[in-house]
Amino acid sequence: MRHEVFTTVGAAVTVAAISALSGCATQPTVHGARPSPLHLIDAGGGVAAMGRPEPAAGAGGAEPPYVLRTTLPTGTPAPAAVWSLPVATNSDATRIAATLGTTATPTAVDGGWVVRTGGRLLTVRADGSWSLGADCLPDTPIEQENVQVGCATATTTTTQQPLGPTPAAARELAVPLLAALGWSDGVIDVEQGQPTTSVSSRRTVGGLDTADWTTTLTFTATGRLDAASGWATTPVAGRDYPLVSAPQALRALADQPRPMIAQPCRIRSDGKPGCAPPTPVVITRVRLGLALRHEPSRPALVPAWLFDVARGTQPLAVVAVAPQFLTTPTPVPMGVPDRPR
């Protein structure tokens, strides 16, 4: 069991205030064999930018992009494991199908398995991910289904459409399914919409919170499961990697695109047309966790600093692996695994 010791700095500091802290962070020491570099397609531009000079936040009167309303851990945590997500099997596909209410036998296709049931299509991919949604091409031979292509449907929000179930009702519908899927121990977020309500579960792995790795169930006003997505396999711990400090990660976060959090249009103080720049994103909690990221051929849960933000239900994640242990390959489409056997 690892023990990590952090000190804290005062609340309500901007990202500019932590640039000096990040420069003083202790460089990680690698004991034993050097781990192989991680080839992450979606590590985020901020990780590679950690060695660049810090731009002056707030220059020219602009507000800083992020403001801390919490304490920020300092110091460099101990190396932590990258968790691999095993490939799915036919048994996993059969289990997911049965849990979602169908006894149909999954059909093996390139890259996974598919099940048609009641006008819906369940897809279980070899990388361990799965989804349930509309069957857009019901006349296509099932053996020709493409597990990488989803079906997008558009809905119009009008006063005539009912709201989805209340958060309490949706949670009650979701809990038994989440338990059967192995996700009952997750942090549950509920978002009521029109005409559906979604319930998402974020599990902990190795005692760490996760980001971007969720199982989500969406219900109609009548309580019918309308859509779903999740992961079928259990993560396996791999090699430990040296990490960066929270101040370094916050500095990197400022280089990434800001999250899309709804804000009203503010009148510009200079009288020019258009909206004033958005107010800073308020960070309410910072802790070390894991985030779903992808190597060229597989997904993984990678150590990451997680930043909870005001008016947001999902944390922002910055990969915490030290940049010298990351490579930045040219992003390419995810390869389709061979037909499962």
C-alpha positions as CSV (number, residue, x, y, z in Angstrom):
1,M,0.0,0.0,0.0
2,R,1.4,3.4,-0.9
3,H,1.2,6.4,1.4
4,E,1.2,9.8,-0.3
5,V,1.9,12.9,1.8
6,F,0.8,16.3,0.5
7,T,0.9,19.8,1.9
8,T,-1.6,22.4,0.9
9,V,-1.7,26.0,-0.1
10,G,-4.4,28.5,0.6
11,A,-7.7,28.6,-1.3
12,A,-8.8,31.1,-4.0
13,V,-5.6,31.2,-6.0
14,T,-5.4,31.6,-9.8
15,V,-3.4,29.4,-12.2
16,A,-0.8,32.2,-12.5
17,A,-0.1,31.9,-8.8
18,I,1.0,28.2,-9.1
19,S,3.6,28.6,-11.9
20,A,6.3,29.2,-9.4
21,L,5.2,26.1,-7.4
22,S,5.3,23.9,-10.5
23,G,8.9,25.0,-11.3
24,C,10.0,23.8,-7.8
25,A,8.4,20.4,-8.0
26,T,10.8,17.5,-7.2
27,Q,11.6,15.5,-10.3
28,P,10.4,11.9,-10.0
29,T,13.0,9.2,-9.4
30,V,12.7,5.9,-11.2
31,H,13.7,2.8,-9.3
32,G,14.6,-0.3,-11.1
33,A,13.8,-0.9,-14.8
34,R,12.6,2.2,-16.7
35,P,8.9,1.6,-17.8
36,S,8.2,1.8,-21.5
37,P,6.8,5.1,-22.7
38,L,3.1,5.4,-23.0
39,H,1.7,6.1,-26.5
40,L,-1.5,8.0,-25.7
41,I,-3.6,9.2,-28.6
42,D,-5.7,11.5,-26.3
43,A,-3.3,12.5,-23.5
44,G,-4.1,16.2,-24.1
45,G,-2.0,19.0,-25.3
46,G,-1.3,20.3,-21.8
47,V,0.9,17.3,-20.9
48,A,3.4,18.1,-23.6
49,A,3.2,21.7,-22.8
50,M,4.5,21.3,-19.2
51,G,8.0,22.2,-20.2
52,R,7.0,25.4,-22.0
53,P,7.2,28.8,-20.3
54,E,4.1,29.7,-18.5
55,P,2.1,32.5,-20.2
56,A,1.1,35.4,-18.0
57,A,-2.4,34.6,-16.9
58,G,-4.6,37.6,-16.7
59,A,-2.3,39.6,-19.0
60,G,-3.9,42.6,-20.6
61,G,-6.7,42.7,-18.0
62,A,-8.1,39.3,-19.1
63,E,-9.4,37.1,-16.3
64,P,-7.4,33.9,-15.6
65,P,-9.1,30.7,-17.0
66,Y,-9.3,28.9,-13.6
67,V,-9.6,29.9,-10.0
68,L,-9.1,27.6,-7.0
69,R,-11.6,27.6,-4.3
70,T,-10.0,24.7,-2.5
71,T,-6.6,23.6,-1.2
72,L,-4.1,22.4,-3.8
73,P,-1.9,19.4,-3.1
74,T,1.8,20.1,-3.5
75,G,4.8,17.8,-3.7
76,T,5.1,14.9,-6.1
77,P,3.1,11.8,-5.4
78,A,4.6,8.3,-5.5
79,P,4.6,6.5,-8.9
80,A,1.2,4.9,-9.7
81,A,0.0,2.1,-11.9
82,V,-1.5,2.3,-15.4
83,W,-4.5,0.0,-15.5
84,S,-5.2,-2.0,-18.6
85,L,-8.7,-2.9,-19.7
86,P,-8.8,-6.6,-20.8
87,V,-10.4,-7.5,-24.1
88,A,-14.0,-8.6,-24.0
89,T,-15.1,-12.2,-24.6
90,N,-18.2,-13.8,-25.9
91,S,-19.2,-14.6,-22.3
92,D,-19.0,-10.8,-21.5
93,A,-21.3,-10.1,-24.5
94,T,-23.8,-12.7,-23.4
95,R,-23.7,-11.4,-19.8
96,I,-24.3,-7.8,-20.9
97,A,-27.2,-8.9,-23.2
98,A,-28.8,-10.9,-20.4
99,T,-28.5,-8.1,-17.9
100,L,-30.2,-5.7,-20.3
101,G,-33.1,-8.1,-20.8
102,T,-32.4,-10.2,-23.8
103,T,-31.6,-13.9,-24.1
104,A,-30.6,-13.6,-27.8
105,T,-27.2,-15.1,-28.7
106,P,-24.7,-12.4,-29.6
107,T,-23.4,-12.6,-33.2
108,A,-19.7,-12.3,-33.7
109,V,-18.7,-9.5,-36.1
110,D,-15.5,-7.7,-36.9
111,G,-14.4,-6.1,-33.7
112,G,-17.0,-7.5,-31.3
113,W,-20.5,-8.8,-31.0
114,V,-24.0,-7.5,-31.8
115,V,-27.5,-8.4,-30.6
116,R,-30.7,-7.1,-32.2
117,T,-33.6,-6.9,-29.8
118,G,-36.9,-5.0,-30.0
119,G,-35.7,-2.5,-32.5
120,R,-32.5,-1.8,-30.5
121,L,-29.0,-2.8,-31.2
122,L,-26.6,-3.9,-28.5
123,T,-22.9,-3.7,-29.4
124,V,-20.2,-5.2,-27.3
125,R,-16.7,-4.3,-28.6
126,A,-13.6,-6.3,-28.2
127,D,-11.9,-3.4,-26.4
128,G,-14.5,-3.9,-23.5
129,S,-16.8,-1.0,-24.3
130,W,-20.5,-1.6,-25.1
131,S,-23.5,0.5,-26.1
132,L,-27.3,0.1,-26.6
133,G,-29.2,2.3,-28.9
134,A,-31.4,2.5,-32.0
135,D,-30.9,0.0,-34.7
136,C,-30.4,2.4,-37.7
137,L,-29.9,-0.3,-40.3
138,P,-32.3,-3.2,-39.3
139,D,-32.3,-4.5,-42.9
140,T,-28.5,-4.9,-43.0
141,P,-27.4,-8.5,-42.5
142,I,-26.3,-8.7,-38.9
143,E,-23.0,-10.2,-39.8
144,Q,-22.2,-6.9,-41.6
145,E,-22.8,-4.6,-38.6
146,N,-19.9,-2.2,-37.9
147,V,-19.1,-2.0,-34.2
148,Q,-17.4,1.4,-34.7
149,V,-20.4,3.1,-36.3
150,G,-23.1,4.4,-34.0
151,C,-26.6,5.6,-34.8
152,A,-27.3,9.3,-34.1
153,T,-30.9,10.3,-33.5
154,A,-32.2,13.9,-33.2
155,T,-34.9,14.9,-30.7
156,T,-36.6,18.2,-30.5
157,T,-37.2,19.7,-27.0
158,T,-40.7,21.1,-26.9
159,T,-43.2,21.8,-24.2
160,Q,-45.3,18.9,-25.6
161,Q,-42.6,16.3,-24.7
162,P,-42.6,15.0,-21.2
163,L,-39.7,15.3,-18.9
164,G,-37.7,12.2,-18.1
165,P,-38.2,10.4,-14.8
166,T,-37.3,12.4,-11.7
167,P,-33.8,11.9,-10.4
168,A,-35.1,9.8,-7.6
169,A,-37.1,7.6,-9.9
170,A,-34.3,7.2,-12.4
171,R,-31.9,6.3,-9.7
172,E,-34.3,3.6,-8.4
173,L,-34.6,2.2,-12.0
174,A,-30.8,2.2,-12.5
175,V,-29.6,0.8,-9.2
176,P,-30.5,-2.9,-9.9
177,L,-29.1,-2.8,-13.4
178,L,-25.9,-1.1,-12.2
179,A,-25.5,-3.8,-9.6
180,A,-26.0,-6.6,-12.2
181,L,-23.4,-4.9,-14.4
182,G,-20.9,-4.6,-11.6
183,W,-21.1,-0.8,-11.2
184,S,-23.1,-0.4,-8.1
185,D,-20.1,0.9,-6.1
186,G,-19.7,3.9,-8.3
187,V,-20.3,7.6,-7.8
188,I,-23.8,8.2,-9.3
189,D,-24.7,11.3,-11.2
190,V,-28.3,11.9,-12.5
191,E,-29.3,14.4,-15.2
192,Q,-33.0,14.9,-15.8
193,G,-33.8,15.9,-19.4
194,Q,-36.6,16.0,-21.9
195,P,-37.7,13.4,-22.8
196,T,-35.2,11.2,-21.0
197,T,-33.1,11.1,-17.8
198,S,-29.6,9.7,-17.6
199,V,-27.9,8.0,-14.7
200,S,-24.1,7.6,-14.8
201,S,-21.8,5.6,-12.5
202,R,-18.1,6.4,-12.1
203,R,-16.3,3.6,-10.3
204,T,-13.2,3.7,-8.1
205,V,-10.2,1.6,-9.1
206,G,-7.5,0.7,-6.6
207,G,-9.0,3.2,-4.2
208,L,-8.8,6.1,-6.8
209,D,-11.7,8.0,-8.4
210,T,-12.0,7.8,-12.1
211,A,-12.9,10.2,-14.9
212,D,-14.4,9.5,-18.4
213,W,-14.8,5.8,-17.6
214,T,-18.5,5.4,-16.9
215,T,-21.6,3.3,-17.3
216,T,-24.6,5.3,-18.3
217,L,-28.3,4.3,-18.4
218,T,-30.9,6.5,-20.0
219,F,-34.7,6.1,-19.2
220,T,-37.8,7.5,-20.8
221,A,-40.7,9.0,-18.8
222,T,-42.4,5.6,-18.8
223,G,-39.3,4.0,-17.2
224,R,-38.1,2.1,-20.3
225,L,-34.4,1.8,-20.8
226,D,-33.9,3.9,-24.0
227,A,-30.1,3.8,-24.3
228,A,-27.0,2.7,-22.4
229,S,-23.3,2.5,-22.6
230,G,-20.5,1.1,-20.4
231,W,-17.6,-1.2,-20.0
232,A,-17.7,-5.0,-19.6
233,T,-14.3,-5.9,-18.2
234,T,-12.4,-5.4,-15.0
235,P,-9.2,-3.3,-15.0
236,V,-5.8,-4.9,-14.3
237,A,-3.0,-3.0,-12.7
238,G,0.2,-2.7,-14.8
239,R,3.5,-0.9,-14.5
240,D,4.0,2.1,-12.2
241,Y,4.9,5.4,-13.7
242,P,6.4,8.5,-12.2
243,L,4.0,11.4,-11.8
244,V,3.9,15.2,-11.9
245,S,2.6,17.4,-9.1
246,A,-0.9,19.0,-8.9
247,P,0.5,22.5,-9.5
248,Q,2.1,21.2,-12.7
249,A,-1.1,19.6,-13.8
250,L,-3.1,22.8,-13.1
251,R,-0.6,24.7,-15.2
252,A,-1.2,22.2,-18.0
253,L,-4.9,22.5,-17.6
254,A,-4.7,26.2,-18.5
255,D,-3.3,25.3,-21.9
256,Q,-6.2,23.0,-22.7
257,P,-9.5,24.1,-24.2
258,R,-11.9,25.3,-21.5
259,P,-14.8,23.0,-20.7
260,M,-18.2,23.8,-22.2
261,I,-20.1,25.0,-19.1
262,A,-23.2,27.0,-19.9
263,Q,-22.9,30.7,-19.0
264,P,-25.1,33.6,-19.8
265,C,-23.8,36.2,-22.3
266,R,-22.2,39.0,-20.3
267,I,-22.2,42.6,-21.6
268,R,-18.7,43.7,-22.6
269,S,-17.2,46.5,-20.5
270,D,-15.6,48.1,-23.6
271,G,-18.9,48.6,-25.3
272,K,-18.0,46.3,-28.3
273,P,-20.6,43.9,-29.7
274,G,-20.7,40.3,-28.6
275,C,-20.3,38.7,-25.3
276,A,-17.6,39.4,-22.7
277,P,-15.1,36.6,-22.2
278,P,-16.4,33.8,-19.9
279,T,-15.8,34.1,-16.2
280,P,-13.1,31.9,-14.7
281,V,-13.9,28.2,-14.1
282,V,-14.0,27.6,-10.4
283,I,-12.2,24.5,-9.2
284,T,-13.7,23.1,-6.0
285,R,-11.6,20.0,-5.4
286,V,-8.4,18.5,-6.6
287,R,-7.2,14.9,-6.1
288,L,-5.2,12.1,-7.8
289,G,-7.2,9.6,-9.7
290,L,-7.4,7.7,-13.0
291,A,-8.7,8.8,-16.4
292,L,-9.8,6.8,-19.4
293,R,-7.3,7.3,-22.2
294,H,-6.4,5.3,-25.3
295,E,-3.2,3.8,-26.7
296,P,-3.3,3.1,-30.5
297,S,-4.7,-0.4,-30.0
298,R,-6.4,-0.3,-26.6
299,P,-8.0,1.8,-23.8
300,A,-6.4,2.2,-20.4
301,L,-7.0,4.0,-17.1
302,V,-4.0,6.3,-16.6
303,P,-3.0,8.2,-13.4
304,A,-4.5,11.7,-13.7
305,W,-5.2,14.8,-11.6
306,L,-8.9,15.3,-11.3
307,F,-10.3,18.8,-11.0
308,D,-14.0,19.1,-9.8
309,V,-15.5,22.4,-11.1
310,A,-18.5,24.4,-9.9
311,R,-21.7,23.7,-11.9
312,G,-20.2,20.6,-13.4
313,T,-20.9,16.9,-12.5
314,Q,-17.8,15.4,-14.2
315,P,-14.2,16.2,-13.2
316,L,-11.7,17.6,-15.6
317,A,-8.7,15.3,-15.9
318,V,-5.1,16.0,-16.7
319,V,-2.8,13.0,-17.3
320,A,-0.4,12.9,-14.3
321,V,2.3,10.7,-15.9
322,A,5.6,12.6,-16.1
323,P,6.0,13.9,-19.7
324,Q,9.3,12.1,-20.3
325,F,7.3,8.9,-20.1
326,L,4.8,9.9,-22.7
327,T,5.1,10.0,-26.4
328,T,2.7,12.0,-28.7
329,P,1.9,9.9,-31.8
330,T,-0.1,11.4,-34.6
331,P,-3.8,10.7,-33.8
332,V,-5.2,8.0,-36.0
333,P,-8.6,6.3,-36.0
334,M,-8.8,3.4,-33.6
335,G,-8.1,0.1,-35.3
336,V,-10.8,-2.5,-35.5
337,P,-9.6,-5.7,-33.7
338,D,-9.8,-9.0,-35.5
339,R,-13.1,-11.0,-35.5
340,P,-13.4,-12.5,-32.0
341,R,-13.4,-16.2,-31.6
